[in-house]
Amino acid sequence: MLSAAHCLSLTAIAMANGLAALWVFARFCDQKRIELAKHKLRANLYAFRLFVDEPALIFRAQKQLLIWNGRYLALVLVPAIIIGVPTFVLLMHLDAVYGRRALAAGESAIVTAQFDTATDLRLISPMLEGRSVEVETPPVRIALEHQVSWRVRAASDASGSLLLSVPKTRASKTVQVGPGLKYLSVRRVASVVDWLRYPGEARLPAGDVQWIEVYYPDTKIYIFGVGMHWLIWFSIVCLITMLVFHRRFGVTF
């Protein structure tokens, strides 16, 4: 469960994201053309009620409704992309902070290693070992997925690391333990493209191992006693911020 301080920090980030979105829409949207498109959409919707007995007019209203809806979407497309791309990156990093929690001392988790499809797991014996993080089970092979899993346990309240050994490859993975808000590196990867999604640790060395992942426990944010995923609260705060301040930015929706 996230503490009150963590909830406040998430709320502040969500408000800042909402204000940034308003600035982008004010800067890159033609508000007059958007207002015109909205009026045209309303007018054609009213036409459905006014000319219910006139099929020709209803068909014309449908056609105009599609046209003006397309124009409206075209007007908001550029600012939506401008704010959408950095917001997507922000959400990935926020999930690493607010979406999961580190292990507690004595708590267990599953560690999974993904191997290259050319690797025959029947012919190798991957070994996982650690000091402050103990390996509790032998490797469990999932041949169809080219994966091997172990159950590990945090032996103390200090973070540690695990070392995976296979022929010609040795790869380590941190396991974060202890209370407090942390940026959790859920997965360490070898691919450059995957590293853009999981930048918490340096890339794995070239070899058979594609990634190593620790399944940290999920966490929730509690608002007025109601538990929810952090993304739900983030979206609510962001939306309310935009509704409250959109007139000050001269933005119309």
C-alpha positions as CSV (number, residue, x, y, z in Angstrom):
1,M,0.0,0.0,0.0
2,L,1.3,3.4,-0.9
3,S,1.7,5.9,1.9
4,A,0.0,9.3,2.1
5,A,3.3,11.0,1.0
6,H,3.5,8.8,-2.0
7,C,-0.2,9.5,-2.9
8,L,0.6,13.2,-2.7
9,S,3.6,12.9,-5.0
10,L,1.6,10.9,-7.6
11,T,-1.2,13.5,-7.4
12,A,1.2,16.3,-8.0
13,I,2.7,14.5,-11.0
14,A,-0.8,13.9,-12.4
15,M,-1.8,17.6,-12.0
16,A,1.5,18.6,-13.8
17,N,0.7,16.3,-16.6
18,G,-2.8,17.7,-17.0
19,L,-1.5,21.3,-17.1
20,A,1.1,20.3,-19.6
21,A,-1.6,18.7,-21.8
22,L,-3.6,21.9,-21.6
23,W,-0.6,24.0,-22.7
24,V,0.1,21.7,-25.6
25,F,-3.6,21.9,-26.8
26,A,-3.6,25.7,-26.4
27,R,-0.3,26.0,-28.3
28,F,-0.9,23.6,-31.2
29,C,-4.7,23.6,-31.6
30,D,-6.8,26.1,-33.6
31,Q,-9.4,26.7,-31.0
32,K,-11.7,28.6,-33.3
33,R,-11.8,25.8,-35.8
34,I,-12.4,23.3,-33.0
35,E,-15.3,25.4,-31.8
36,L,-16.8,25.5,-35.3
37,A,-16.5,21.7,-35.6
38,K,-18.3,21.2,-32.3
39,H,-21.1,23.5,-33.4
40,K,-21.4,21.6,-36.7
41,L,-21.5,18.3,-34.9
42,R,-24.3,19.5,-32.5
43,A,-26.3,20.9,-35.4
44,N,-26.2,17.6,-37.3
45,L,-27.1,15.7,-34.2
46,Y,-30.1,17.9,-33.7
47,A,-31.1,17.3,-37.3
48,F,-31.7,13.6,-36.5
49,R,-34.5,14.7,-34.1
50,L,-35.9,17.5,-36.2
51,F,-36.1,15.6,-39.5
52,V,-37.0,12.1,-38.3
53,D,-39.6,11.7,-41.0
54,E,-37.2,13.0,-43.8
55,P,-34.9,10.1,-44.9
56,A,-33.0,12.3,-47.4
57,L,-32.2,14.9,-44.7
58,I,-31.3,12.3,-42.2
59,F,-28.8,10.7,-44.7
60,R,-27.3,14.2,-45.4
61,A,-27.0,14.8,-41.6
62,Q,-25.2,11.5,-41.2
63,K,-22.8,12.3,-44.0
64,Q,-22.0,15.8,-42.5
65,L,-21.7,14.2,-39.1
66,L,-19.0,11.9,-40.3
67,I,-17.2,14.7,-42.2
68,W,-17.1,17.1,-39.2
69,N,-16.2,14.4,-36.8
70,G,-13.2,13.6,-39.0
71,R,-12.2,17.3,-39.1
72,Y,-12.5,17.5,-35.3
73,L,-10.2,14.5,-34.9
74,A,-7.7,15.9,-37.4
75,L,-7.6,19.1,-35.4
76,V,-6.7,17.4,-32.1
77,L,-4.4,14.7,-33.7
78,V,-1.2,16.7,-33.6
79,P,-1.4,17.9,-30.0
80,A,-2.6,14.5,-28.9
81,I,0.5,12.9,-30.4
82,I,2.8,15.6,-28.9
83,I,1.5,15.1,-25.4
84,G,0.8,11.3,-25.9
85,V,4.3,10.2,-26.6
86,P,6.0,11.7,-23.5
87,T,3.0,10.7,-21.4
88,F,3.4,7.1,-22.5
89,V,7.1,7.2,-21.5
90,L,6.2,8.8,-18.2
91,L,3.6,6.2,-17.4
92,M,6.1,3.4,-18.0
93,H,8.5,4.9,-15.4
94,L,5.7,5.7,-13.0
95,D,4.6,2.1,-13.0
96,A,8.1,1.1,-12.0
97,V,7.7,3.4,-8.9
98,Y,4.0,3.2,-8.0
99,G,2.9,0.0,-9.6
100,R,4.9,-2.5,-7.5
101,R,6.7,-2.6,-4.2
102,A,10.1,-4.1,-3.2
103,L,10.2,-7.4,-1.4
104,A,10.0,-7.5,2.4
105,A,12.6,-9.4,4.5
106,G,11.7,-13.1,4.4
107,E,9.3,-12.6,1.4
108,S,9.5,-14.9,-1.6
109,A,9.2,-14.1,-5.3
110,I,9.5,-15.8,-8.7
111,V,12.5,-15.1,-10.9
112,T,12.3,-16.0,-14.6
113,A,14.9,-16.1,-17.3
114,Q,14.0,-16.0,-21.0
115,F,16.4,-17.8,-23.3
116,D,17.0,-17.6,-27.0
117,T,14.8,-19.8,-29.1
118,A,17.8,-21.6,-30.4
119,T,18.8,-22.7,-26.9
120,D,17.8,-26.2,-26.0
121,L,17.0,-26.2,-22.3
122,R,17.2,-29.9,-22.1
123,L,20.9,-29.8,-22.8
124,I,21.9,-27.0,-20.4
125,S,21.7,-26.6,-16.6
126,P,21.1,-23.0,-15.8
127,M,22.3,-22.1,-12.2
128,L,21.0,-19.2,-10.1
129,E,22.7,-18.2,-7.0
130,G,22.7,-15.3,-4.5
131,R,23.9,-14.3,-1.1
132,S,21.5,-11.8,0.5
133,V,18.8,-13.3,-1.8
134,E,18.5,-17.0,-1.4
135,V,17.4,-19.4,-4.1
136,E,14.7,-21.8,-2.6
137,T,13.9,-24.1,-5.5
138,P,15.7,-25.9,-8.3
139,P,15.1,-24.6,-11.9
140,V,11.7,-25.2,-13.4
141,R,12.0,-25.4,-17.2
142,I,9.2,-24.2,-19.5
143,A,10.4,-25.7,-22.7
144,L,7.7,-24.3,-25.0
145,E,8.4,-20.7,-23.8
146,H,12.2,-21.2,-23.6
147,Q,12.0,-20.0,-20.0
148,V,13.4,-21.2,-16.6
149,S,12.0,-20.1,-13.3
150,W,13.1,-20.2,-9.7
151,R,11.6,-19.1,-6.3
152,V,13.8,-16.9,-4.3
153,R,13.6,-15.3,-0.9
154,A,14.9,-12.1,0.6
155,A,17.2,-13.2,3.4
156,S,17.4,-9.8,5.0
157,D,16.0,-6.2,4.6
158,A,18.9,-5.3,2.2
159,S,18.8,-5.4,-1.6
160,G,21.0,-8.0,-3.3
161,S,21.7,-9.6,-6.6
162,L,21.4,-13.0,-8.3
163,L,23.9,-14.5,-10.6
164,L,22.6,-16.7,-13.5
165,S,25.2,-19.0,-15.0
166,V,24.8,-21.0,-18.2
167,P,27.5,-22.2,-20.6
168,K,29.4,-19.2,-22.1
169,T,27.1,-16.7,-20.3
170,R,27.0,-15.2,-16.8
171,A,24.3,-12.6,-16.1
172,S,23.3,-10.8,-12.9
173,K,20.0,-9.3,-11.8
174,T,19.3,-7.0,-8.8
175,V,16.6,-7.8,-6.4
176,Q,15.3,-4.9,-4.4
177,V,14.3,-5.4,-0.8
178,G,13.1,-3.0,1.9
179,P,10.4,-0.4,2.7
180,G,9.9,2.9,1.0
181,L,9.3,4.1,-2.5
182,K,11.8,2.6,-5.0
183,Y,12.3,2.6,-8.8
184,L,12.0,-1.1,-9.3
185,S,13.9,-2.7,-12.1
186,V,11.5,-5.5,-12.9
187,R,13.4,-6.9,-15.9
188,R,16.9,-6.7,-17.1
189,V,17.2,-7.2,-20.9
190,A,19.7,-7.8,-23.6
191,S,17.9,-6.1,-26.5
192,V,18.4,-2.4,-27.2
193,V,14.7,-2.0,-28.1
194,D,13.6,-3.8,-24.9
195,W,16.0,-1.6,-22.9
196,L,14.0,1.5,-23.8
197,R,11.1,-0.1,-21.9
198,Y,13.2,-1.4,-19.0
199,P,16.1,1.1,-18.5
200,G,16.6,0.4,-14.8
201,E,19.7,-1.7,-15.3
202,A,22.5,-2.0,-17.9
203,R,21.8,-4.4,-20.7
204,L,22.6,-8.0,-20.3
205,P,25.8,-9.3,-22.0
206,A,25.4,-11.0,-25.4
207,G,24.5,-14.6,-25.1
208,D,21.7,-17.1,-24.7
209,V,19.8,-15.0,-22.0
210,Q,17.3,-12.5,-23.5
211,W,16.0,-11.2,-20.2
212,I,15.7,-11.9,-16.4
213,E,12.6,-10.8,-14.5
214,V,11.7,-10.5,-10.9
215,Y,7.9,-10.7,-10.1
216,Y,7.5,-8.0,-7.5
217,P,4.2,-7.8,-5.6
218,D,1.6,-5.4,-6.9
219,T,0.5,-2.5,-4.8
220,K,-2.5,-0.2,-4.5
221,I,-3.2,3.4,-3.7
222,Y,-5.9,4.1,-1.2
223,I,-8.1,7.2,-1.6
224,F,-10.6,7.8,1.2
225,G,-10.4,4.1,2.1
226,V,-10.9,2.9,-1.5
227,G,-8.1,0.9,-3.0
228,M,-7.3,1.3,-6.7
229,H,-4.6,0.9,-9.2
230,W,-2.3,4.0,-9.4
231,L,-3.1,4.6,-13.0
232,I,-6.8,5.0,-12.2
233,W,-6.1,7.8,-9.7
234,F,-3.5,9.3,-12.0
235,S,-6.1,9.5,-14.8
236,I,-8.8,10.9,-12.5
237,V,-6.6,13.7,-11.2
238,C,-5.3,14.5,-14.7
239,L,-8.8,14.7,-16.1
240,I,-10.1,16.9,-13.2
241,T,-7.1,19.2,-13.6
242,M,-7.9,19.7,-17.3
243,L,-11.6,20.3,-16.7
244,V,-10.9,22.9,-13.9
245,F,-8.2,24.8,-15.8
246,H,-9.1,24.5,-19.4
247,R,-10.7,28.0,-19.6
248,R,-7.6,29.6,-18.2
249,F,-5.6,28.1,-21.0
250,G,-8.3,29.0,-23.6
251,V,-8.8,25.4,-24.5
252,T,-12.2,24.0,-25.6
253,F,-13.0,20.3,-25.8
